[in-house]
Amino acid sequence: MPSTPRRRNVAPPREDVLAAVMATVAERGLDGLTMAGLGREVRMSSGHLLYYFRTKDELLLQTLEWSEARLGAERRALLDGPGTARERLDAYIALYVPDGHRDPHWTLWLEVWNRSQDADDDARTRQAAIEDAWHRDLVELLDEGIARGEFRAVDTGRAAVRLRALMDGFSVHVTVGIPGTGRDQVLEQMRGYADETLMPPGPSGRPVKFTPAS
């Protein structure tokens, strides 16, 4: 009697594993993310997960890269879409800032950067690539706004660094839930900063305050 073929353990698609990581972080936070628990979610042993991802640090970094790729597509769509440069700047800022306390993407981002103190050159290069993509798109948008006369003439590279540094600081506060720095308050602060540093002066010599179209 012929023997029954041995059933092979087929690994789930990589994207399914990364999506499961994000779902776990969203539901239970990073403390709730274990290799054993993740393995149960995707029907893999923790040993198989380590075979594919090598370390938990690598798993987290790949999950961040996957999440950033999705955000990057959304960012490019809004930057290439209709509206003034200032309207699209506000949309960029709204996409950058966390949705609220314990935002899963930002929770993961903070954990990856915290773990990166002892990261190898490859991991640091990949992390820098994430940052560079946001920076390049912001510089391109500021250049466009200046060319169209919507923004005052500034060094767009320096302006982008400062804008993102401010957003990073506020975003950490939103993610960890510091009182007085909720998402709506941060977006208002960022709109004010953009008015003060980018909008051209009006007749009084003061920057014109941007009023979004209703």
Secondary structure, DSSP 8 states (H G I E B T S, - for coil): -------------HHHHHHHHHHHHHHH-GGG--HHHHHHHHT--HHHHHHHHSSHHHHHHHHHHHHHHHHHHHHHHHHSSSS-HHHHHHHHHHHHS-SSTT-HHHHHHHHHHHHGGG--HHHHHHHHHHHHHHHHHHHHHHHHHHHTTSS----HHHHHHHHHHHHHHHHHHHHHT-TT--HHHHHHHHHHHHHHHHS-B-TTSSB-------
